[in-house]
Amino acid sequence: MDEQSKVNAIVNIGQMKVVEKAYDDLIGPPAKNVGTALSTIIDLGNTVLWPIKWVNERTRIYFQANLKKYEERLNNIPEKYITEVPTEISMPVLQRFTYVSNEELSNAFVKLLTSASSIETISKAHPGFIYLIDRLSPDEARILTYLKNKKDIPRIDIVFHEDPSKSTFVHIALNVTSLQKAVNLDNPQNIDLYFDNLVSLGLIRLVDWYHTNLEEEYKELENSMKEIIQEYKKEGVEDKVFDKQITIEKQMYLVSEYGQMFLDASID
């Protein structure tokens, strides 16, 4: 055996001991459902695939916390429904358990792994959803949680035509929604970026039509912008003339079919 082979053998043995310790400490007898769902990973034949980095104390804490949440979720699933998680999902998600500390993103990974652990929901757990979560910020995860129950978000753009007979115009406001009030965001000033990202990921789409049952919400959005709109009214201009100078363009963000699948599998 050459020197490199010896080194590889030592590393593999070390990884195996790390996982055996993890199994003893974290997946003991009380966590029978976890053992069933992750049986392929726990099998020592696959332990060489485990990231050795998680033996670091901080990553160990993250791993334990995330695995604990996963175990608690599995306890709510009848044992007869627990199934072995495909390694295409279990391996990358467990790796992320070692470094994801944000509550919203952690919950998304835990929910996805749980969905893949039940025969009733495994069909919803697509491996590609792992990489969608990777591309979300905590604020965007909060927005998706909000959309879990509300499938559409009214949006208005406000346009000022000083001379309605001409094609020149000024956008008074773009992408006005009530989302900043409805969702507690860390960085509400980034709302346009969040919408752009969620659209680019295919989770929501912007449409130039809207559901008529949202009319009241559109009125509220318009009323919230009244002061800004009035700033464009020039002295001496009558209200009826000014009203013609203002155009309210109504649109709507809508959860896509793909987005709904992602919400079902990964978002509470």
Phi, psi and chi 1 to 4 in degrees:
 res  aa     phi    psi   chi1   chi2   chi3   chi4
   1 MET       -  125.7 -179.2 -177.9  -67.2      -
   2 ASP   -76.0  173.4   58.4   29.6      -      -
   3 GLU   -62.9  -40.8  -71.5  -58.7  -45.0      -
   4 GLN   -64.6  -38.3 -174.9   58.6   50.3      -
   5 SER   -64.1  -39.4  -63.2      -      -      -
   6 LYS   -62.6  -42.6  -69.1  179.4 -179.3  178.5
   7 VAL   -62.3  -45.4  170.4      -      -      -
   8 ASN   -60.5  -40.9  -69.4  -20.4      -      -
   9 ALA   -64.4  -41.4      -      -      -      -
  10 ILE   -64.6  -42.6  -68.5  171.6      -      -
  11 VAL   -63.6  -43.4  170.1      -      -      -
  12 ASN   -63.1  -42.0  -71.8  -16.8      -      -
  13 ILE   -63.1  -40.9  -69.0  171.8      -      -
  14 GLY   -62.5  -41.9      -      -      -      -
  15 GLN   -63.7  -40.6  -71.4  176.4  -47.5      -
  16 MET   -62.2  -41.3  -69.5  171.4   66.7      -
  17 LYS   -67.0  -37.2  -70.0 -175.1  179.3  -61.4
  18 VAL   -60.5  -45.2  165.4      -      -      -
  19 VAL   -71.5  -36.9  177.1      -      -      -
  20 GLU   -59.3  -42.0  -73.7 -177.3  -80.6      -
  21 LYS   -64.2  -42.0 -177.0   70.8  163.2   62.8
  22 ALA   -61.0  -42.4      -      -      -      -
  23 TYR   -63.0  -44.4 -175.6   81.1      -      -
  24 ASP   -64.1  -43.2  -69.3  -20.1      -      -
  25 ASP   -79.2  -39.0  -70.4   -7.9      -      -
  26 LEU  -111.8  -27.2  -53.2  175.3      -      -
  27 ILE  -122.6   55.1  -46.1  177.2      -      -
  28 GLY   -77.6 -172.0      -      -      -      -
  29 PRO   -51.5  -37.7  -27.2   35.4      -      -
  30 PRO   -63.6  -24.4  -22.1   34.6      -      -
  31 ALA   -97.0   54.7      -      -      -      -
  32 LYS   -62.0  -39.3 -177.6  178.3  179.8 -179.0
  33 ASN   -63.2  -38.0  -74.3  -13.0      -      -
  34 VAL   -63.4  -42.9  175.5      -      -      -
  35 GLY   -60.6  -37.1      -      -      -      -
  36 THR   -69.8  -48.0  -60.1      -      -      -
  37 ALA   -66.1  -33.8      -      -      -      -
  38 LEU  -108.9   26.5  -56.3 -179.2      -      -
  39 SER   -59.6  -36.2   57.1      -      -      -
  40 THR   -65.8  -40.3  -60.5      -      -      -
  41 ILE   -70.5  -39.0  -60.4  -58.8      -      -
  42 ILE   -70.4  -27.3  -66.1  168.2      -      -
  43 ASP   -52.7  124.0  178.5    2.3      -      -
  44 LEU   -60.4  -16.8  -68.2 -178.2      -      -
  45 GLY   -66.6  -18.3      -      -      -      -
  46 ASN  -110.7    1.0  -72.4  -47.6      -      -
  47 THR   -67.2  -19.2   56.1      -      -      -
  48 VAL   -65.0  -14.4  -66.7      -      -      -
  49 LEU   -85.5  -12.4  -60.6  175.1      -      -
  50 TRP   -71.2  140.8  -80.5   64.5      -      -
  51 PRO   -73.3  119.5   27.1  -33.2      -      -
  52 ILE   -68.9  -16.7 -161.8  168.8      -      -
  53 LYS   -60.1  -22.3   65.0 -178.5 -179.2 -179.7
  54 TRP   -74.2   -3.6   82.5  -90.0      -      -
  55 VAL   -71.6  -14.8  -64.1      -      -      -
  56 ASN   -56.9  139.7  173.0  -80.6      -      -
  57 GLU   -58.0  -43.0 -177.4   61.7   25.2      -
  58 ARG   -66.0  -46.9  175.3  175.6  -66.7 -178.9
  59 THR   -67.7  -29.2   54.7      -      -      -
  60 ARG   -64.5  -40.1  176.8 -179.6  173.1   79.7
  61 ILE   -63.2  -45.3  -69.1  172.0      -      -
  62 TYR   -59.8  -45.5  -66.4  157.6      -      -
  63 PHE   -61.6  -46.5 -172.9   88.1      -      -
  64 GLN   -61.0  -44.2  -74.0  178.9  -47.7      -
  65 ALA   -63.5  -44.9      -      -      -      -
  66 ASN   -68.6  -40.1  -70.9  -39.0      -      -
  67 LEU   -66.9  -34.5 -166.5   63.3      -      -
  68 LYS   -63.6  -43.3 -178.2   64.7  175.0  176.9
  69 LYS   -63.3  -39.5  -72.2 -165.2  -70.2 -172.9
  70 TYR   -63.2  -45.0  171.9   56.7      -      -
  71 GLU   -59.9  -42.6  178.7 -176.1  -15.9      -
  72 GLU   -63.4  -38.2  -70.1  171.6   -9.2      -
  73 ARG   -67.2  -41.1  -75.6  177.1  179.4  -95.8
  74 LEU   -63.8  -31.0  -75.8 -168.3      -      -
  75 ASN   -64.5  -17.2  -72.7  -21.7      -      -
  76 ASN   -90.0   -1.4  -66.0  -38.5      -      -
  77 ILE  -105.1  128.6  -59.0  175.0      -      -
  78 PRO   -55.4  138.7  -25.5   34.7      -      -
  79 GLU   -55.3  -34.0 -173.9  177.1  -24.1      -
  80 LYS   -66.7  -17.7   63.7 -179.4  179.8  178.9
  81 TYR   -94.3  -11.0  -66.4  131.9      -      -
  82 ILE   -68.7  132.5  -60.3  -64.9      -      -
  83 THR  -132.7  162.1 -172.1      -      -      -
  84 GLU   -70.3  130.2 -173.5  177.3  -66.4      -
  85 VAL   -77.4  132.9 -179.0      -      -      -
  86 PRO   -58.2  138.1  -22.0   32.8      -      -
  87 THR   -62.2  -23.9   55.2      -      -      -
  88 GLU   -62.2  -22.3  -66.4   82.9    0.5      -
  89 ILE  -103.9  -46.2  -66.1  177.9      -      -
  90 SER   -63.2  -44.9   59.2      -      -      -
  91 MET   -61.9  -54.5  -77.0  -60.1  -58.7      -
  92 PRO   -65.9  -33.2   16.3  -28.1      -      -
  93 VAL   -68.6  -43.8  170.0      -      -      -
  94 LEU   -63.5  -33.4  -71.2  171.5      -      -
  95 GLN   -62.3  -40.5  -71.8  173.1    3.0      -
  96 ARG   -70.7  -25.0  -77.1  154.5  179.1   77.9
  97 PHE   -58.9  -21.3  -84.1    9.0      -      -
  98 THR   -81.3  -13.5   67.7      -      -      -
  99 TYR  -137.8   -9.9   59.3   79.7      -      -
 100 VAL   -84.9  118.3  174.3      -      -      -
 101 SER  -114.0  -21.5   58.8      -      -      -
 102 ASN   -62.9  134.0  173.5  -94.7      -      -
 103 GLU   -61.1  -46.0 -171.6   72.9   12.0      -
 104 GLU   -66.1  -44.5  -74.9   79.5   13.2      -
 105 LEU   -71.5  -38.5  -59.8 -179.7      -      -
 106 SER   -58.9  -45.3  165.0      -      -      -
 107 ASN   -62.3  -35.4  -72.2  -18.0      -      -
 108 ALA   -65.6  -44.2      -      -      -      -
 109 PHE   -65.4  -41.2  -77.1  121.6      -      -
 110 VAL   -64.3  -43.3  170.5      -      -      -
 111 LYS   -63.3  -41.2  172.8   71.5  180.0  -65.3
 112 LEU   -63.5  -44.9  178.6   59.2      -      -
 113 LEU   -63.9  -38.1 -171.9   60.1      -      -
 114 THR   -65.2  -41.8  -54.2      -      -      -
 115 SER   -59.8  -35.8  -64.4      -      -      -
 116 ALA   -78.5   -4.2      -      -      -      -
 117 SER  -100.0   -2.4  -56.5      -      -      -
 118 SER  -122.1  138.8  169.2      -      -      -
 119 ILE   -65.6  -19.2   59.2  175.4      -      -
 120 GLU   -80.9  -22.5  -67.4 -170.2  -50.7      -
 121 THR  -126.5   -1.8   53.8      -      -      -
 122 ILE   -61.6  -29.1 -170.4  171.6      -      -
 123 SER   -66.0  -20.3   62.2      -      -      -
 124 LYS   -87.1  -14.3  -60.9  178.6  180.0 -179.9
 125 ALA   -91.6   90.5      -      -      -      -
 126 HIS   -87.7  136.1 -167.5  -77.0      -      -
 127 PRO   -57.0  -29.8  -23.9   33.6      -      -
 128 GLY   -64.9  -19.4      -      -      -      -
 129 PHE   -66.2  -25.4  -68.5  163.9      -      -
 130 ILE   -58.5  -43.9  -62.1  167.2      -      -
 131 TYR   -78.7  -21.9  -53.7  101.6      -      -
 132 LEU   -66.6  -44.6  -75.9 -178.5      -      -
 133 ILE   -61.8  -37.6  -58.9  172.1      -      -
 134 ASP   -56.4  -29.9  -77.7  -20.4      -      -
 135 ARG   -97.9    9.7  -66.0  178.9   60.5 -175.6
 136 LEU   -99.8  145.0  -66.3  176.4      -      -
 137 SER   -90.1  162.8   69.6      -      -      -
 138 PRO   -55.6  -39.8  -29.1   37.2      -      -
 139 ASP   -62.1  -41.5  -85.0  -12.6      -      -
 140 GLU   -66.7  -34.3  -71.6  161.9  -13.0      -
 141 ALA   -64.3  -36.8      -      -      -      -
 142 ARG   -66.7  -39.8  -65.9 -173.9 -172.4  107.8
 143 ILE   -61.2  -42.1  -68.0  171.0      -      -
 144 LEU   -67.0  -34.6  -68.2  174.6      -      -
 145 THR   -62.6  -40.8  -61.9      -      -      -
 146 TYR   -62.5  -40.0  174.2   73.5      -      -
 147 LEU   -74.3  -11.2  -73.6  173.0      -      -
 148 LYS   -58.7  -36.1 -177.1   82.5  172.9 -177.6
 149 ASN  -105.1  -24.9  -63.1  -48.0      -      -
 150 LYS  -117.0  113.6 -178.5  174.7  172.6   54.9
 151 LYS   -85.5   -7.8  -50.4  -57.8 -179.2 -175.1
 152 ASP  -139.5  150.9   42.1   37.5      -      -
 153 ILE  -128.9  112.4  -61.2  176.4      -      -
 154 PRO   -62.7  142.1  -20.2   32.3      -      -
 155 ARG  -136.8  141.2  159.1 -170.1  163.5  145.2
 156 ILE  -128.4  148.1   61.7  172.0      -      -
 157 ASP  -115.8  138.9  -66.0  -21.7      -      -
 158 ILE  -113.9  124.5  -55.6  174.1      -      -
 159 VAL  -119.4  136.6 -177.4      -      -      -
 160 PHE  -112.0  122.5  172.4   67.9      -      -
 161 HIS  -109.4  104.6  -55.0  -95.5      -      -
 162 GLU   -63.7  -36.3 -173.8  165.1    1.1      -
 163 ASP  -126.5   99.9 -175.2  -12.8      -      -
 164 PRO   -58.8  -18.6  -25.5   36.2      -      -
 165 SER   -78.6  -13.1   65.7      -      -      -
 166 LYS  -108.2  164.3  -63.2 -179.3 -179.7  179.6
 167 SER   -87.9   -1.5   59.2      -      -      -
 168 THR   -76.3  143.5   56.5      -      -      -
 169 PHE  -158.7  165.5   59.9   87.7      -      -
 170 VAL  -128.8  134.0  174.7      -      -      -
 171 HIS   -81.7  112.9  -82.3  107.0      -      -
 172 ILE   -71.3  -41.0  -64.7  177.0      -      -
 173 ALA  -154.1  144.3      -      -      -      -
 174 LEU  -124.5  146.5  -71.7  170.6      -      -
 175 ASN    58.2   47.2 -155.2   23.9      -      -
 176 VAL   -84.9  120.2  179.4      -      -      -
 177 THR  -135.7  173.8   72.6      -      -      -
 178 SER   -97.6   11.1   60.9      -      -      -
 179 LEU   -64.4  -36.5 -158.2   63.5      -      -
 180 GLN   -61.3  -29.1  -66.5   97.2  -40.5      -
 181 LYS   -84.0  -33.4  -67.4 -177.5  178.6  179.1
 182 ALA   -78.9  -27.5      -      -      -      -
 183 VAL  -123.5  134.8 -178.5      -      -      -
 184 ASN   -79.7   99.0 -177.2   24.6      -      -
 185 LEU  -101.2  141.1  -57.1  175.8      -      -
 186 ASP   -69.4  -36.5  -68.9  -26.6      -      -
 187 ASN  -132.2   73.2  -61.9  -69.2      -      -
 188 PRO   -60.9  -22.3   20.4  -32.1      -      -
 189 GLN   -67.2  -13.5   71.7  -83.7   10.0      -
 190 ASN   -95.4   15.9  -69.8  -21.0      -      -
 191 ILE   -57.9  -39.0 -169.8   66.2      -      -
 192 ASP   -64.2  -40.1  -70.0  -14.2      -      -
 193 LEU   -62.3  -42.1  172.9   61.6      -      -
 194 TYR   -61.8  -45.3  -63.3  155.8      -      -
 195 PHE   -62.1  -44.0  -81.9  127.4      -      -
 196 ASP   -59.8  -41.8  -72.8  -15.0      -      -
 197 ASN   -67.9  -44.3 -172.0   43.9      -      -
 198 LEU   -64.6  -34.4  -66.2  173.9      -      -
 199 VAL   -68.4  -45.0  169.3      -      -      -
 200 SER   -63.1  -29.4   71.9      -      -      -
 201 LEU   -79.9   -7.2  -66.6  175.8      -      -
 202 GLY    81.2   11.4      -      -      -      -
 203 LEU   -83.3  -32.1  -61.3  175.8      -      -
 204 ILE  -132.8  165.3   63.5  173.9      -      -
 205 ARG  -138.9  151.5   56.4 -164.5  178.9  100.4
 206 LEU   -99.0  124.7  179.3   62.5      -      -
 207 VAL  -120.9  151.3  -64.3      -      -      -
 208 ASP   -96.1   26.5   56.9    6.1      -      -
 209 TRP  -132.3  173.3   48.6  -89.1      -      -
 210 TYR  -152.8  161.4   62.9   93.2      -      -
 211 HIS   -79.0  132.6  -61.8  142.9      -      -
 212 THR   -64.4  -22.5   54.7      -      -      -
 213 ASN   -72.2   -1.7   65.9  -42.1      -      -
 214 LEU   -95.9    1.6  -61.6  175.5      -      -
 215 GLU   -52.4  -42.4  -77.3  -71.9    4.5      -
 216 GLU   -62.1  -38.0 -163.5   61.6   37.2      -
 217 GLU   -68.1  -35.4  -67.4 -174.2   49.3      -
 218 TYR   -66.1  -39.1  -77.8  108.4      -      -
 219 LYS   -62.2  -41.0  -71.6 -179.3 -177.9  177.7
 220 GLU   -63.6  -40.2  -69.4  177.1    5.4      -
 221 LEU   -63.3  -44.8  -72.1  177.7      -      -
 222 GLU   -63.0  -43.2 -174.1  175.9  -13.9      -
 223 ASN   -63.1  -35.1  -71.9  -24.8      -      -
 224 SER   -67.1  -17.0   71.1      -      -      -
 225 MET  -105.7    7.7  -59.8  -62.2  -66.5      -
 226 LYS   -57.9  -44.3  -88.8 -170.9  173.8 -180.0
 227 GLU   -61.3  -42.6  -71.1 -173.4   13.7      -
 228 ILE   -66.3  -39.9  -66.1  176.1      -      -
 229 ILE   -62.8  -41.9  -67.6  173.5      -      -
 230 GLN   -64.7  -23.8  -73.9  -61.1  -46.6      -
 231 GLU   -62.1  -20.9  -68.8  177.2    4.0      -
 232 TYR   -92.6   -3.9  -78.2   77.6      -      -
 233 LYS   -81.4  119.5 -176.7  178.4  179.8 -179.3
 234 LYS   -83.8  151.8  -66.5 -172.3  176.3  179.6
 235 GLU   -59.2  133.8 -172.3  174.9  -10.6      -
 236 GLY    91.2  -10.5      -      -      -      -
 237 VAL   -80.6  127.9  174.7      -      -      -
 238 GLU   -70.1  153.0  -64.0 -178.6    4.6      -
 239 ASP   -58.3  -42.9  -72.6  -16.4      -      -
 240 LYS   -66.7  -30.5   61.6 -178.8 -179.6 -179.9
 241 VAL   -73.4  -43.8  173.8      -      -      -
 242 PHE   -63.5  -36.6 -178.5   64.2      -      -
 243 ASP   -59.9  -34.1  -71.8  -17.3      -      -
 244 LYS   -74.3  -21.3  -67.7 -179.8 -179.9  179.2
 245 GLN   -80.0  -16.4  -66.5  177.6  -38.9      -
 246 ILE  -104.4  130.7  -61.7  -64.9      -      -
 247 THR  -120.9  129.5  -59.6      -      -      -
 248 ILE  -104.3  111.7  -53.7  -64.8      -      -
 249 GLU   -95.6  119.3  -62.4  177.9   -9.3      -
 250 LYS   -98.7  129.0  -60.6  176.8 -178.5  178.2
 251 GLN  -136.2 -173.8  -64.3  174.5  -54.2      -
 252 MET  -157.8  136.3  177.7  176.5   62.8      -
 253 TYR   -88.8  132.6  -72.5  106.1      -      -
 254 LEU  -130.0  136.9 -166.3   64.8      -      -
 255 VAL   -66.1  128.3  175.3      -      -      -
 256 SER   -77.2  168.0   65.6      -      -      -
 257 GLU   -61.4  -41.6  -69.2 -175.7   12.7      -
 258 TYR   -62.8  -42.2  178.7   61.9      -      -
 259 GLY   -62.5  -37.5      -      -      -      -
 260 GLN   -65.3  -38.4 -171.8   59.0   56.1      -
 261 MET   -61.5  -41.7  -68.1  175.7   61.6      -
 262 PHE   -65.3  -42.9  176.5   75.5      -      -
 263 LEU   -61.4  -43.1  -67.5  178.9      -      -
 264 ASP   -62.3  -37.6  -69.3  -18.7      -      -
 265 ALA   -88.0  -26.7      -      -      -      -
 266 SER  -128.3  -12.1  -50.6      -      -      -
 267 ILE  -124.7  133.6  -58.1  -65.1      -      -
 268 ASP   -81.6      -  -72.4  -41.8      -      -
